[in-house]
Amino acid sequence: MTSEPLRPDDFLRLHERVALVTGAGQGVGASIARYLAASGARVVVNDYFSDRAAEVAQSIVDAGGEAIALACDVSDFASVSSMLAQAEHELGPVSILVNNAGNAGARGTFDSMAIPFWESDPSDWQPFLDVNLTGVMNCCRAAMPAMVRGGHGRIITIVSDAGRVGEPSLPVYAAAKAGAAGFMRSIAKAGGRHLVTANCVSLSTIRDSDAAADPEKDARHLRDYTIRRFGTPDDAAGVVLLLASESGSWITGQTIPVNGGYSSAL
């Protein structure tokens, strides 16, 4: 008796594993959640705003996938722990964690970075550190015990080229993203013997649509991109799917740029 030959898309199947995507109520996170669900994962759609999470989860269910929406603030460890417990109760233990929640968090804005760093106040820094670094650590701490027990885990953290190459107007954001990448490298070394991988996907400018608020400014900005377009949420989601699947099982401790050639790395 011979088995059926594998098709290329079989290597990206997630076989009903439970995936948690933070900050998945819109943009990159929503696209990642839909990609993972389309590849067979049972998806926990997290967002700070419950209505946004519910809308994305419902879109997955409408498309024939399996998803639930769970709202929480990733910077609050007690809330994160409660979310993981509820996810396990409803779908099973999380074995794929995508730390996507970022930017300035739900309560902060980039307006605080519109002044030189040396004129900023420490209170301006905290929202960036809370969601981009502490939030990643909280989610890993809450999710990893089940991964270690189960002997399988995929952790993917969305970072930014601001953290890889620096951005003069975003020093605190860059610091938080660089810190998250360093944390992932350590988690990769600690989790490897338990078959838990940990990687980062580093993004440059991502747009949900082709609409340009300032076409002239966009044209100048695009000169920095080898591929003369901005990224889309799907550009990020495809790489996350690879890292979440068995095809990515021997990739760990890496930061993979998905940036249209904005910056290069050896």
PATOR-442413 format. One line per 5 residues: their letters; for each residue x, y, z of N, C-alpha, C. Coordinates in Angstrom, 2 decimals. Each point is the difference from the previous one (the first is absolute). Layout:
% residues N
a = X/Y/Z/X/Y/Z/X/Y/Z  ...
***
This chain:
% residues 266
mtsep = 0.84/-1.20/0.00/-0.84/1.20/0.00/0.88/1.25/0.00  -0.24/0.91/-0.89/0.78/1.23/-0.08/-0.86/1.18/0.40  0.63/0.97/0.63/-0.73/1.18/0.41/-0.10/0.97/-1.18  -0.95/0.91/0.12/-0.16/1.00/-1.03/1.21/0.95/0.01  0.49/0.38/-1.20/1.14/0.92/-0.02/-0.39/1.35/0.59
lrpdd = 0.97/0.61/0.67/-0.24/1.32/0.58/-0.06/1.06/-1.09  -0.92/0.92/0.14/-0.06/1.16/-0.88/0.76/1.13/0.67  0.47/0.98/-0.79/0.77/1.11/0.61/-0.72/0.67/1.15  -1.34/0.19/-0.11/-0.69/0.71/1.07/-0.14/-0.83/1.27  0.24/-1.32/-0.08/-0.06/-0.83/1.20/1.08/0.41/1.01
flrlh = 1.12/0.51/-0.50/1.09/0.36/0.88/-0.31/1.24/0.84  -1.04/0.71/-0.35/-0.41/1.17/0.75/-1.27/-0.24/0.82  -0.50/-1.24/0.02/-1.20/-0.30/0.76/0.32/0.02/1.49  -0.93/0.51/0.78/0.20/0.15/1.44/-0.78/-1.01/0.83  -0.75/-0.86/-0.66/-0.58/-1.20/0.63/-0.73/0.29/1.31
erval = -0.85/1.00/-0.02/-0.86/0.34/1.13/0.76/0.42/1.26  1.23/0.41/-0.16/0.70/0.56/1.15/-0.66/1.32/0.41  0.10/0.33/1.26/-0.62/1.22/0.50/1.00/1.14/-0.08  -0.41/1.06/-0.67/0.87/1.17/-0.19/-0.63/1.22/0.65  0.80/0.75/0.72/-0.42/1.27/0.58/0.72/1.12/-0.73
vtgag = -0.76/0.95/-0.53/0.58/1.16/-0.67/-0.43/1.24/0.79  0.96/0.72/0.56/-0.34/1.19/0.76/-0.14/1.21/-0.94  -0.79/0.96/0.44/-0.21/1.19/-0.82/-0.54/-0.32/-1.38  -0.90/-0.98/-0.05/-0.46/-0.53/-1.29/-1.32/0.57/-0.47  -0.42/1.11/0.59/-1.27/0.59/-0.39/0.03/0.80/-1.27
qgvga = 1.17/0.17/-0.58/0.11/0.77/-1.24/1.39/-0.22/-0.60  0.19/0.49/-1.22/1.32/0.07/-0.61/0.74/-1.31/-0.09  1.28/0.04/0.34/0.87/-1.17/-0.10/-0.52/-1.15/0.84  -0.42/0.27/1.23/-0.48/-1.05/0.88/-1.20/-0.72/-0.55  -0.94/0.74/-0.58/-1.19/-0.61/-0.58/0.38/-0.90/-1.16
siary = 0.92/0.45/-0.84/0.44/-0.81/-1.13/0.69/-1.27/0.47  0.84/0.11/1.02/0.66/-1.18/0.54/-1.02/-0.99/0.53  -0.97/0.48/0.74/-1.03/-0.89/0.56/-0.73/-0.74/-1.12  -0.33/0.70/-1.07/-0.72/-0.63/-1.11/0.88/-1.01/-0.74  1.27/0.31/-0.18/0.92/-0.94/-0.65/0.12/-1.28/0.82
laasg = 0.19/0.14/1.31/0.17/-1.18/0.84/-1.28/-0.84/0.00  -1.14/0.65/0.07/-1.27/-0.73/-0.02/-0.19/-0.72/-1.33  0.33/0.66/-1.10/-0.15/-0.63/-1.32/0.91/-1.21/-0.16  1.08/-0.05/0.79/0.92/-1.13/-0.06/-0.29/-1.05/1.06  -1.14/0.13/0.66/-0.45/-1.06/0.90/0.15/0.25/1.47
arvvv = 0.47/1.16/0.41/0.13/0.29/1.42/-1.35/0.39/0.61  -0.12/-0.24/1.26/-1.12/0.50/0.78/0.50/1.28/0.67  -0.58/1.13/-0.35/0.62/1.28/0.29/-0.70/0.76/1.12  0.82/0.49/0.92/-0.46/0.94/1.02/0.36/1.39/-0.49  -1.01/0.79/-0.30/0.20/1.37/-0.48/-0.03/0.92/1.21
ndyfs = 1.15/0.58/0.32/0.07/0.93/1.14/0.06/1.43/-0.48  -0.62/0.88/0.75/0.17/1.44/-0.20/-0.38/0.68/1.30  0.49/1.20/0.18/-0.40/0.79/1.17/-1.48/0.34/-0.08  -0.49/0.20/-1.24/-1.40/0.36/-0.23/-0.79/-1.24/-0.41  -0.97/-0.38/0.81/-0.72/-1.25/-0.21/-0.77/-0.02/-1.31
draae = -0.54/1.16/-0.42/-0.79/0.00/-1.23/0.87/-0.27/-1.22  1.21/0.51/-0.01/0.89/-0.26/-1.12/0.39/-1.47/-0.05  0.33/-0.58/1.16/0.35/-1.42/0.04/-1.17/-0.86/-0.47  -1.20/0.34/0.44/-1.19/-0.79/-0.36/-0.26/0.05/-1.51  0.22/1.16/-0.59/-0.24/0.14/-1.44/0.95/-0.88/-0.81
vaqsi = 1.27/-0.03/0.38/0.96/-0.83/-0.72/-0.29/-1.48/0.23  -0.30/-0.38/1.24/-0.33/-1.40/0.28/-1.21/-0.45/-0.79  -1.01/0.86/-0.10/-1.20/-0.36/-0.76/0.32/-0.16/-1.48  0.89/0.83/-0.53/0.37/-0.13/-1.41/0.69/-1.33/-0.27  0.75/-0.49/0.98/0.65/-1.31/-0.14/-1.04/-1.11/0.02
vdagg = -0.93/0.08/0.93/-1.06/-1.00/0.09/-0.85/0.01/-1.27  -0.31/1.17/-0.51/-0.80/0.11/-1.22/0.71/-0.64/-1.19  1.33/0.00/0.03/0.78/-0.58/-1.09/0.24/-1.50/0.20  -0.59/-0.58/1.06/0.13/-1.42/0.23/1.08/-0.39/0.98  0.63/0.98/0.65/1.04/-0.29/0.98/-0.55/-0.05/1.41
eaial = 0.92/-0.15/0.95/-0.38/-0.06/1.41/0.75/1.10/0.74  -0.73/0.82/0.72/0.62/1.12/0.71/-0.90/0.46/1.13  0.65/0.53/1.03/-0.70/0.68/1.07/0.69/1.34/0.23  -0.73/0.93/0.56/0.54/1.33/0.31/0.16/0.14/1.50  1.20/0.42/0.43/0.26/0.24/1.42/0.73/1.33/0.14
acdvs = -0.62/0.92/0.68/0.59/1.32/0.21/0.83/0.01/1.27  1.14/0.66/-0.07/0.79/0.26/1.20/1.11/0.98/-0.34  0.55/0.59/1.03/1.15/0.91/-0.12/1.25/-0.83/0.24  0.84/-0.15/-1.03/1.16/-0.89/0.13/1.02/0.52/1.00  -0.07/1.27/0.37/0.95/0.53/0.97/-0.37/-0.37/1.43
dfasv = -1.16/-0.64/0.19/-0.49/-0.42/1.32/0.13/-1.51/0.10  0.97/-0.48/0.80/0.28/-1.43/0.04/-1.19/-0.80/0.50  -0.72/0.50/0.99/-1.15/-0.73/0.52/-1.05/-0.20/-1.10  -0.24/1.03/-0.80/-0.97/-0.10/-1.09/0.48/-0.98/-1.06  1.29/0.03/-0.31/0.56/-0.93/-0.99/-0.14/-1.44/0.50
ssmla = 0.30/-0.24/1.25/-0.11/-1.35/0.56/-1.44/-0.50/-0.06  -0.95/0.89/0.32/-1.41/-0.36/-0.08/-0.40/-0.33/-1.43  0.50/0.78/-0.95/-0.32/-0.25/-1.41/0.53/-1.36/-0.44  1.23/-0.33/0.37/0.55/-1.31/-0.38/-0.79/-1.14/0.61  -0.43/0.17/1.25/-0.79/-1.04/0.64/-1.34/-0.18/-0.71
qaehe = -0.63/1.09/-0.39/-1.27/-0.09/-0.71/0.18/-0.61/-1.38  1.08/0.37/-0.68/0.28/-0.58/-1.31/0.18/-1.50/0.09  0.75/-0.45/1.01/0.20/-1.44/0.16/-1.31/-0.71/0.31  -0.85/0.64/0.81/-1.28/-0.61/0.34/-0.89/-0.15/-1.24  0.01/0.98/-0.88/-0.91/0.00/-1.14/0.55/-0.73/-1.22
lgpvs = 1.32/0.10/-0.23/0.57/-0.57/-1.23/1.11/-1.01/0.24  0.66/0.10/1.16/1.15/-0.86/0.26/1.22/0.86/0.25  1.11/-0.61/0.41/1.20/0.78/0.33/0.57/0.70/-1.23  0.41/1.22/0.20/0.60/0.79/-1.08/1.40/-0.53/-0.30  0.23/-0.35/-1.26/1.35/-0.43/-0.38/0.61/0.91/-1.06
ilvnn = -0.75/0.97/-0.48/0.53/1.03/-0.91/-0.37/1.35/0.60  1.00/0.80/0.29/-0.21/1.33/0.55/0.59/1.02/-0.95  -0.83/0.93/-0.44/0.47/1.10/-0.84/-0.16/1.30/0.79  1.12/0.55/0.42/0.01/1.27/0.73/-0.03/1.14/-1.01  -1.21/0.41/-0.34/-0.15/1.04/-1.00/-0.39/1.35/0.60
agnag = -0.63/0.02/1.16/-0.41/1.27/0.61/1.21/0.93/0.11  -0.17/1.26/-0.41/1.15/0.88/-0.01/-0.35/1.44/-0.15  0.81/0.70/-0.80/-0.11/1.45/-0.16/0.10/0.67/1.37  -0.93/0.88/0.33/0.04/0.67/1.30/-1.03/-0.58/0.95  -0.49/-1.21/-0.30/-1.01/-0.60/0.84/-1.36/0.64/-0.21
argtf = -0.96/-0.45/0.76/-1.37/0.48/-0.17/-0.20/1.41/0.54  0.85/0.40/0.94/-0.23/1.29/0.67/1.00/1.08/-0.37  1.06/-0.38/-0.70/1.03/0.97/-0.35/-0.11/0.45/-1.45  0.80/0.99/-0.37/0.05/0.47/-1.38/1.46/0.31/-0.33  0.26/0.07/-1.30/1.34/0.37/-0.44/0.23/1.51/0.11
dsmai = -1.03/0.74/0.37/0.15/1.45/0.13/1.07/0.36/1.03  0.15/-0.86/1.01/0.98/0.30/1.04/1.43/-0.10/-0.51  0.18/-0.65/-1.17/1.33/-0.12/-0.59/0.26/1.08/-1.04  -0.89/0.99/-0.11/0.15/1.06/-0.99/1.04/1.04/0.42  0.50/-0.12/1.21/1.04/0.91/0.49/1.30/-0.78/0.14
pfwes = 1.15/0.68/0.03/1.26/-0.71/0.21/-0.01/-0.81/1.29  0.68/-1.14/0.00/0.00/-0.85/1.18/0.45/0.76/1.24  0.99/0.87/-0.17/0.54/0.71/1.17/-0.96/1.04/0.57  -1.13/0.19/-0.66/-1.04/0.87/0.54/-1.20/-0.81/0.51  0.06/-1.31/-0.12/-1.13/-0.84/0.39/-0.01/-0.22/1.51
dpsdw = -1.13/-0.47/0.48/-0.16/-0.32/1.42/-0.06/-1.53/0.14  0.57/-0.56/1.05/-0.07/-1.45/0.18/-1.41/-0.57/-0.09  -1.00/0.79/0.37/-1.37/-0.50/-0.10/-0.40/-0.24/-1.46  0.66/0.68/-0.94/-0.28/-0.20/-1.41/0.50/-1.36/-0.49  0.98/-0.56/0.68/0.64/-1.23/-0.45/-0.82/-1.24/0.32
qpfld = -0.72/0.07/1.11/-0.58/-1.21/0.57/-0.97/-0.75/-0.92  -0.90/0.68/-0.72/-0.91/-0.77/-0.87/0.73/-0.87/-1.02  1.10/0.51/-0.54/0.77/-0.77/-0.99/0.66/-1.21/0.65  0.59/0.19/1.17/0.64/-1.11/0.70/-1.02/-1.02/0.47  -1.15/0.48/0.47/-1.03/-0.90/0.54/-0.48/-1.01/-1.04
vnltg = -0.34/0.47/-1.18/-0.60/-0.90/-0.98/1.05/-0.74/-0.82  1.08/0.65/-0.38/0.96/-0.61/-0.93/1.03/-0.89/0.67  0.24/0.20/1.28/0.97/-0.83/0.71/-0.65/-0.78/1.14  -0.58/0.71/0.96/-0.63/-0.69/1.12/-1.14/-0.90/-0.48  -0.78/0.46/-0.97/-1.10/-0.82/-0.52/0.49/-1.29/-0.61
vmncc = 1.11/0.06/-0.72/0.59/-1.21/-0.59/0.44/-0.96/1.11  0.65/0.54/1.01/0.46/-0.84/1.10/-1.17/-0.62/0.75  -1.05/0.79/0.24/-1.19/-0.53/0.68/-0.60/-1.18/-0.76  -0.17/0.16/-1.31/-0.64/-1.05/-0.80/0.86/-1.24/-0.06  1.31/0.17/-0.14/0.89/-1.16/-0.01/-0.04/-0.73/1.34
raamp = 0.03/0.76/1.08/-0.02/-0.62/1.33/-1.28/-0.80/0.21  -1.12/0.52/-0.50/-1.27/-0.68/0.20/-0.17/-1.19/-0.94  0.55/0.07/-1.21/-0.23/-1.05/-0.99/1.02/-1.12/0.04  1.22/0.28/0.43/1.06/-0.99/-0.15/-0.13/-1.26/0.86  -0.57/0.06/1.21/-0.10/-1.26/0.75/-0.73/-1.10/-0.76
amvrg = -1.09/0.33/-0.68/-0.72/-1.01/-0.77/0.82/-0.46/-1.20  0.75/0.89/-0.61/0.86/-0.40/-1.12/1.08/-0.98/0.47  0.60/0.31/1.12/1.06/-0.87/0.53/-0.57/-1.37/0.37  -1.16/0.00/0.65/-0.63/-1.28/0.35/-0.34/-0.81/-1.25  -0.47/0.68/-1.03/-0.42/-0.69/-1.22/1.12/-0.31/-0.96
ghgri = 1.19/0.54/0.24/1.12/-0.28/-0.89/-0.16/0.60/-1.37  -0.70/1.12/-0.08/-0.18/0.69/-1.28/-0.39/1.44/0.25  0.67/0.91/-0.69/-0.37/1.41/0.12/0.59/0.82/-1.12  -0.77/0.99/-0.41/0.46/0.97/-0.99/-0.32/1.38/0.56  1.02/0.81/0.21/-0.19/1.36/0.46/0.54/0.93/-1.07
itivs = -0.84/0.89/-0.49/0.40/0.96/-1.02/-0.36/1.39/0.50  0.98/0.87/0.06/-0.22/1.35/0.48/0.21/0.99/-1.15  -0.97/0.86/-0.18/0.10/1.02/-1.04/0.78/1.19/0.55  1.13/0.28/-0.63/0.80/1.15/0.40/0.05/0.98/-1.17  0.94/0.89/0.04/0.04/1.08/-0.99/1.43/0.26/-0.43
dagrv = 0.15/0.45/-1.24/1.33/0.41/-0.44/0.51/1.20/0.79  -0.90/0.70/0.68/0.47/1.06/0.91/0.92/-0.58/1.05  -0.27/-1.23/0.44/0.83/-0.66/0.99/1.25/-0.64/-0.57  0.01/-0.23/-1.31/1.18/-0.59/-0.66/1.00/1.05/-0.43  -0.49/1.09/-0.59/0.91/0.99/-0.58/-0.12/1.38/0.63
gepsl = -1.04/0.20/0.84/-0.19/1.28/0.68/-0.81/0.99/-0.82  -0.81/0.77/0.70/-0.77/1.08/-0.60/0.13/1.22/0.92  0.47/1.11/-0.51/0.28/1.14/0.88/-1.22/0.54/0.73  -1.18/-0.18/-0.57/-1.21/0.52/0.64/-0.71/-1.01/0.88  0.54/-1.23/0.08/-0.68/-1.06/0.76/0.97/-0.74/0.93
pvyaa = 0.77/0.70/0.80/1.03/-0.69/0.79/-0.55/-0.97/1.04  -1.09/0.35/0.67/-0.52/-0.89/1.04/-0.67/-1.22/-0.64  -0.77/0.23/-1.04/-0.60/-1.11/-0.75/1.10/-0.92/-0.52  1.07/0.57/-0.56/1.11/-0.80/-0.51/0.63/-0.81/1.13  0.17/0.60/1.16/0.60/-0.69/1.14/-0.86/-1.17/0.44
akaga = -1.32/0.22/0.05/-0.90/-1.07/0.43/0.01/-1.16/-0.98  -0.01/0.29/-1.30/0.01/-1.05/-1.02/1.34/-0.74/-0.01  1.10/0.73/0.16/1.30/-0.66/0.08/0.08/-0.89/1.24  -0.57/0.48/1.09/-0.03/-0.82/1.21/-0.80/-1.27/-0.19  -1.14/0.10/-0.68/-0.81/-1.19/-0.27/0.76/-1.00/-0.86
agfmr = 0.77/0.49/-0.98/0.78/-0.90/-0.85/1.09/-0.71/0.81  0.65/0.74/0.89/1.00/-0.64/0.86/-0.62/-1.02/0.93  -1.16/0.31/0.52/-0.73/-0.94/0.84/-0.33/-1.27/-0.77  -0.44/0.14/-1.25/-0.31/-1.18/-0.82/1.22/-0.87/-0.22  1.17/0.60/-0.20/1.21/-0.81/-0.20/0.31/-0.82/1.25
siaka = -0.21/0.59/1.17/0.22/-0.75/1.24/-1.03/-1.09/0.18  -1.26/0.29/-0.30/-1.05/-1.00/0.11/0.26/-1.15/-0.97  0.51/0.31/-1.19/0.33/-1.06/-0.96/1.02/-0.97/0.59  1.01/0.52/0.67/1.02/-0.87/0.58/-0.54/-0.79/1.19  -0.85/0.65/0.79/-0.57/-0.68/1.16/-1.04/-1.05/-0.40
ggrhl = -0.77/0.28/-1.05/-1.10/-0.89/-0.36/0.34/-1.07/-1.01  1.18/0.09/-0.59/0.32/-0.92/-1.09/-0.06/-1.47/0.37  0.49/-0.34/1.18/0.01/-1.42/0.38/-1.41/-0.53/0.24  -0.97/0.91/0.12/-1.41/-0.40/0.13/-0.75/0.09/-1.32  0.75/0.23/-1.08/-0.57/0.15/-1.35/-0.92/1.21/-0.09
vtanc = 0.38/1.04/0.72/-0.67/1.29/-0.08/0.90/0.96/-0.77  -0.45/0.49/-1.14/0.78/0.95/-0.77/-0.47/1.42/0.31  0.90/0.96/-0.19/-0.33/1.40/0.26/0.71/0.86/-1.03  -0.78/0.77/-0.75/0.54/0.84/-1.06/-0.72/1.34/-0.04  0.60/0.93/-0.72/-0.64/1.30/-0.24/-0.18/0.22/-1.49
vslst = -1.05/0.71/-0.34/-0.20/0.53/-1.35/0.08/1.52/0.12  0.95/0.57/-0.72/0.25/1.44/0.11/-0.59/0.71/-1.21  -0.91/0.92/0.27/-0.74/0.68/-1.06/0.47/1.44/-0.17  -0.13/0.46/-1.21/0.11/1.42/-0.28/-1.41/0.53/-0.24  -0.16/1.03/-0.80/-1.32/0.63/-0.14/-1.02/-0.95/-0.60
irdsd = -1.09/-0.19/0.72/-1.11/-0.86/-0.44/-1.22/0.88/-0.20  -0.69/-0.23/-1.11/-1.22/0.75/-0.29/-1.16/-0.97/-0.22  -1.15/0.34/0.57/-1.21/-0.79/-0.21/-0.61/0.23/-1.37  0.34/1.14/-0.63/-0.55/0.32/-1.31/1.03/0.79/-0.78  -0.29/0.20/-1.28/0.91/0.77/-0.85/-0.20/1.50/0.15
aaadp = -1.00/0.40/0.75/-0.30/1.43/0.13/1.16/0.73/0.69  0.40/1.09/-0.56/1.10/0.79/0.55/-0.52/1.32/0.55  0.28/0.24/1.27/-0.42/1.26/0.60/0.79/1.16/-0.59  1.26/-0.28/-0.34/0.89/1.02/-0.56/0.80/-0.65/-1.12  -0.51/0.00/-1.24/0.68/-0.69/-1.10/1.44/0.46/-0.21
ekdar = 0.26/1.27/0.15/1.36/0.50/-0.21/0.96/-0.54/1.06  -0.46/-0.01/1.25/0.83/-0.56/1.07/0.21/-1.49/-0.20  -1.04/-0.72/-0.41/0.13/-1.43/-0.26/1.02/-0.26/-1.09  -0.03/0.79/-1.06/0.93/-0.19/-1.12/1.45/0.15/0.48  0.25/0.96/0.87/1.36/0.17/0.54/0.37/-1.19/0.88
hlrdy = -0.94/-0.44/0.82/0.25/-1.11/0.92/0.30/-1.28/-0.77  -0.71/-0.22/-1.10/0.16/-1.25/-0.76/1.36/-0.11/-0.67  0.72/1.08/-0.11/1.35/-0.08/-0.57/0.91/-0.87/0.85  -0.35/-0.17/1.28/0.81/-0.82/0.90/-0.30/-1.49/-0.12  -1.00/-0.36/-0.83/-0.42/-1.39/-0.12/0.45/-0.58/-1.33
tirrf = 0.72/-1.13/0.06/0.44/-0.66/-1.23/-1.21/-0.42/-0.83  -1.00/-0.56/0.65/-1.28/-0.29/-0.65/-0.87/1.22/0.23  -0.36/0.68/-1.06/-0.58/1.33/0.11/-1.48/-0.03/0.39  -0.26/-0.57/1.15/-1.34/0.08/0.58/0.13/-0.20/1.50  -1.01/0.44/0.72/-0.05/-0.29/1.43/-0.53/-1.41/0.20
gtpdd = 0.24/-0.55/1.18/-0.48/-1.33/0.30/-1.48/-0.04/0.27  -0.55/-1.20/-0.05/-1.40/-0.23/0.34/-0.07/-0.97/1.18  -1.10/-0.06/0.72/-0.13/-0.99/1.06/0.24/-1.43/-0.47  -0.38/-0.32/-1.22/0.22/-1.36/-0.51/1.48/-0.32/-0.18  0.82/1.01/-0.30/1.44/-0.24/-0.12/0.55/-0.54/1.32
aagvv = -0.47/0.56/1.10/0.44/-0.47/1.31/-0.59/-1.36/0.33  -1.28/-0.20/-0.32/-0.69/-1.21/0.41/0.60/-1.25/-0.64  0.44/0.11/-1.24/0.56/-1.18/-0.66/1.25/-0.50/0.68  0.86/0.90/0.46/1.23/-0.40/0.67/-0.31/-0.57/1.38  -0.96/0.60/0.69/-0.42/-0.54/1.30/-0.53/-1.42/-0.16
lllas = -0.78/-0.25/-1.03/-0.51/-1.35/-0.23/1.13/-0.99/-0.19  1.00/0.36/-0.77/1.16/-0.88/-0.18/0.63/-0.34/1.34  0.24/1.01/0.84/0.66/-0.23/1.28/-0.88/-0.80/0.96  -1.30/0.11/-0.14/-0.93/-0.74/0.87/-0.14/-1.45/-0.40  0.34/-0.33/-1.24/-0.23/-1.33/-0.54/1.20/-0.92/0.24
esgsw = -0.18/-1.26/-0.39/1.12/-0.94/0.08/1.12/0.35/-0.96  -0.32/0.73/-1.05/1.05/0.45/-0.93/0.98/0.94/0.67  -0.42/0.62/1.10/0.89/0.90/0.73/0.60/-0.61/1.25  -0.04/-1.32/0.11/0.38/-0.65/1.26/1.49/0.07/0.31  0.84/0.34/-0.99/1.44/0.09/0.26/0.49/1.45/-0.12
itgqt = -0.93/0.92/0.16/0.33/1.42/0.02/-0.29/0.52/1.40  1.01/0.48/0.68/-0.23/0.55/1.34/1.08/1.01/0.34  -0.37/0.96/0.83/0.94/1.03/0.42/0.31/1.04/-1.07  -0.86/0.10/-1.01/0.28/0.88/-1.14/-0.95/1.20/-0.03  0.48/1.07/-0.58/-0.83/1.16/-0.32/-0.02/0.13/-1.51
ipvng = -1.16/-0.25/-0.59/-0.13/-0.06/-1.45/-0.60/1.31/-0.50  0.76/0.79/-0.77/-0.54/1.26/-0.54/-1.01/-0.27/-1.11  -1.14/0.62/0.10/-1.02/-0.03/-1.05/-0.29/1.47/-0.29  0.78/0.57/-0.91/0.06/1.46/-0.07/0.21/0.58/-1.40  -0.17/-0.81/-1.04/0.13/0.52/-1.34/1.38/0.53/-0.34
gyssa = 1.02/-0.42/0.77/1.35/0.47/-0.24/0.34/1.33/0.64  -0.83/0.44/0.97/0.27/1.26/0.68/1.37/-0.04/0.69  0.32/-1.14/0.58/1.32/-0.21/0.57/0.40/-1.44/-0.25  1.29/-0.26/0.03/0.50/-1.34/-0.29/0.79/-0.52/1.19  0.09/-1.31/0.11/0.75/-0.63/1.08/0.70/-1.24/-0.53
l = 1.17/-0.30/0.55/0.71/-1.22/-0.37/-0.73/-1.21/0.53
***
